[in-house]
Amino acid sequence: MPLSEVNASDPRVIRTRQLIIDAFIDLLTTKEFNAITVSDISKLATINRATFYAHFTDKLALTDRYFSASFMEFVHKRVDPQADLSEETIKLIVISLCEYHVTTNQICKQNYEAIASYVEKDIKAHLEDIIFKIMVNDCKDTDEDTLRIAANILTWSIYGSTYRWNMEKRPETPQEFAVKILPILKGGYFD
């Protein structure tokens, strides 16, 4: 029975989903992402494959779900969705993304780049949505199409620079890095 047909708030469903996620994370610390199979995850979670498929359509759906949710937790811890588009807000977004990359890289000891390539699209979509909503709240005199374009440019700039910061293992802390790139990001986006 697909998960949509079961009670998603049922403690057994929640427990099983958590078993699957925990098994997946455990496997990521020891195996290459591409070498992990649904069978590996199911076996470690002590469930059968049919139960796995009742919760996730495949390994990539599990990957997207886990890492997108993880990203949103990092951002929501630091960034108020009702905030103004300010240097402080952008700095907090940059710091959140740096911390997300570092934490994810630590989980995926074998190959963070493989995971990043699968979740990048969703992460960017979530980030763009957050930035767009902040811009809409703050830039009431600007048309939505212009704000969408600005949110897209800012999203790609922040994601790309923080991803590279992580992959290059730059010496700056997330806070120092945010301060360093803020003048570049500031150009044209906010006062």
C-alpha positions as CSV (number, residue, x, y, z in Angstrom):
1,M,0.0,0.0,0.0
2,P,1.5,3.4,-1.0
3,L,2.3,5.8,1.8
4,S,-0.3,8.1,0.5
5,E,-2.9,5.5,1.5
6,V,-1.6,5.0,5.0
7,N,-1.8,7.3,7.9
8,A,1.5,9.3,7.7
9,S,1.0,10.4,11.4
10,D,0.8,6.7,12.5
11,P,3.7,6.1,14.9
12,R,4.6,2.9,13.1
13,V,4.8,4.7,9.8
14,I,7.0,7.4,11.3
15,R,9.2,4.8,13.0
16,T,9.6,2.8,9.8
17,R,10.5,5.9,7.8
18,Q,13.0,6.9,10.4
19,L,14.6,3.4,10.3
20,I,14.9,3.8,6.5
21,I,16.5,7.2,6.8
22,D,18.9,6.1,9.6
23,A,20.0,3.0,7.6
24,F,20.6,5.2,4.5
25,I,22.7,7.7,6.6
26,D,24.7,4.8,8.2
27,L,25.4,3.5,4.7
28,L,26.5,6.9,3.4
29,T,29.3,7.0,6.0
30,T,30.8,3.8,4.7
31,K,29.9,3.3,1.1
32,E,29.9,5.3,-2.1
33,F,26.4,6.8,-2.8
34,N,26.2,5.1,-6.2
35,A,27.0,1.7,-4.6
36,I,24.2,1.9,-2.1
37,T,21.1,-0.1,-3.2
38,V,17.5,-0.3,-1.9
39,S,18.4,-3.8,-0.8
40,D,21.2,-2.5,1.3
41,I,19.0,0.1,2.9
42,S,16.2,-2.3,3.5
43,K,18.4,-5.0,5.0
44,L,20.1,-2.5,7.4
45,A,16.7,-1.0,8.3
46,T,15.3,-4.6,8.9
47,I,12.4,-4.1,6.5
48,N,11.6,-5.7,3.2
49,R,11.9,-3.9,-0.1
50,A,8.2,-3.6,-0.5
51,T,8.1,-1.6,2.8
52,F,10.8,0.7,1.5
53,Y,8.8,1.3,-1.7
54,A,5.7,2.1,0.3
55,H,7.7,5.0,1.8
56,F,9.9,6.1,-1.1
57,T,9.7,5.5,-4.9
58,D,13.5,4.9,-5.1
59,K,16.9,5.8,-3.6
60,L,16.9,9.2,-5.2
61,A,13.5,10.1,-3.7
62,L,14.9,9.2,-0.3
63,T,18.0,11.3,-1.0
64,D,16.0,14.3,-2.1
65,R,13.6,14.0,0.8
66,Y,16.3,13.7,3.5
67,F,18.7,16.3,2.2
68,S,16.0,18.8,1.2
69,A,14.5,18.6,4.7
70,S,17.9,18.8,6.2
71,F,18.7,22.0,4.2
72,M,15.4,23.6,5.3
73,E,16.2,22.9,8.9
74,F,19.5,24.7,8.6
75,V,17.9,27.7,7.0
76,H,14.9,27.9,9.3
77,K,17.2,27.8,12.3
78,R,18.8,31.1,11.3
79,V,16.6,32.9,8.8
80,D,13.2,34.5,9.7
81,P,11.0,34.1,6.6
82,Q,9.4,37.5,7.4
83,A,12.8,39.2,7.5
84,D,13.7,42.2,5.4
85,L,16.2,41.7,2.5
86,S,19.2,43.1,4.4
87,E,22.9,42.3,4.7
88,E,22.2,40.4,7.9
89,T,19.6,38.2,6.2
90,I,21.9,37.4,3.3
91,K,24.7,36.7,5.7
92,L,22.5,34.3,7.6
93,I,21.5,32.5,4.4
94,V,25.2,32.2,3.4
95,I,26.1,30.9,6.9
96,S,23.2,28.4,6.8
97,L,24.3,27.0,3.4
98,C,27.9,26.7,4.5
99,E,26.9,24.8,7.5
100,Y,24.6,22.6,5.5
101,H,27.4,21.7,3.0
102,V,29.9,21.0,5.9
103,T,27.4,18.7,7.7
104,T,26.3,16.9,4.6
105,N,29.9,16.5,3.6
106,Q,30.6,14.9,7.0
107,I,27.7,12.5,6.5
108,C,28.8,11.5,3.0
109,K,32.4,10.7,3.8
110,Q,32.7,8.6,0.6
111,N,31.5,11.1,-2.0
112,Y,29.7,14.3,-1.2
113,E,29.9,15.4,-4.8
114,A,27.6,12.5,-5.9
115,I,25.0,13.5,-3.3
116,A,25.2,17.2,-4.1
117,S,24.6,16.6,-7.8
118,Y,21.3,14.8,-7.0
119,V,20.0,17.3,-4.5
120,E,21.3,20.6,-5.9
121,K,18.2,21.2,-8.0
122,D,15.8,20.9,-5.0
123,I,18.1,22.9,-2.7
124,K,18.3,25.7,-5.2
125,A,14.5,25.6,-5.7
126,H,13.9,25.9,-1.9
127,L,16.5,28.6,-1.5
128,E,15.1,30.6,-4.4
129,D,11.6,30.3,-3.0
130,I,12.9,31.6,0.4
131,I,14.8,34.5,-1.2
132,F,11.9,35.4,-3.5
133,K,9.4,35.5,-0.6
134,I,11.7,37.8,1.3
135,M,12.1,40.0,-1.7
136,V,8.3,40.2,-2.3
137,N,7.9,41.3,1.4
138,D,10.6,43.9,1.1
139,C,10.4,45.2,-2.5
140,K,6.8,46.0,-2.9
141,D,7.4,48.5,-5.8
142,T,9.2,45.9,-8.0
143,D,7.4,43.6,-10.3
144,E,7.3,39.9,-9.6
145,D,9.2,38.9,-12.8
146,T,12.1,41.1,-11.9
147,L,12.1,39.8,-8.3
148,R,12.1,36.2,-9.6
149,I,15.1,36.9,-11.8
150,A,16.9,38.6,-8.9
151,A,16.1,35.7,-6.6
152,N,17.4,33.2,-9.1
153,I,20.7,35.1,-9.6
154,L,21.2,35.5,-5.9
155,T,20.3,31.8,-5.3
156,W,22.8,30.6,-7.8
157,S,25.5,32.9,-6.5
158,I,25.0,31.9,-2.9
159,Y,24.7,28.2,-3.7
160,G,27.7,28.1,-6.0
161,S,30.0,30.1,-3.8
162,T,29.2,28.1,-0.6
163,Y,29.5,24.8,-2.5
164,R,32.9,25.8,-3.8
165,W,33.9,27.1,-0.3
166,N,33.1,23.6,1.1
167,M,34.7,21.6,-1.7
168,E,37.9,23.7,-1.5
169,K,38.0,23.4,2.3
170,R,38.6,27.1,2.5
171,P,40.1,28.2,5.8
172,E,37.4,30.9,6.6
173,T,34.6,30.0,9.0
174,P,31.1,30.3,7.6
175,Q,30.7,33.6,9.3
176,E,34.0,34.9,7.9
177,F,33.1,33.7,4.4
178,A,29.7,35.3,4.6
179,V,31.3,38.7,5.5
180,K,33.9,38.2,2.7
181,I,31.4,37.7,-0.1
182,L,28.7,40.0,1.2
183,P,30.0,43.1,-0.7
184,I,29.9,41.1,-4.0
185,L,26.4,39.8,-3.3
186,K,25.2,43.2,-2.2
187,G,25.7,44.8,-5.6
188,G,22.2,45.5,-6.9
189,Y,20.2,43.1,-4.6
190,F,19.6,45.0,-1.4
191,D,20.4,48.2,0.4
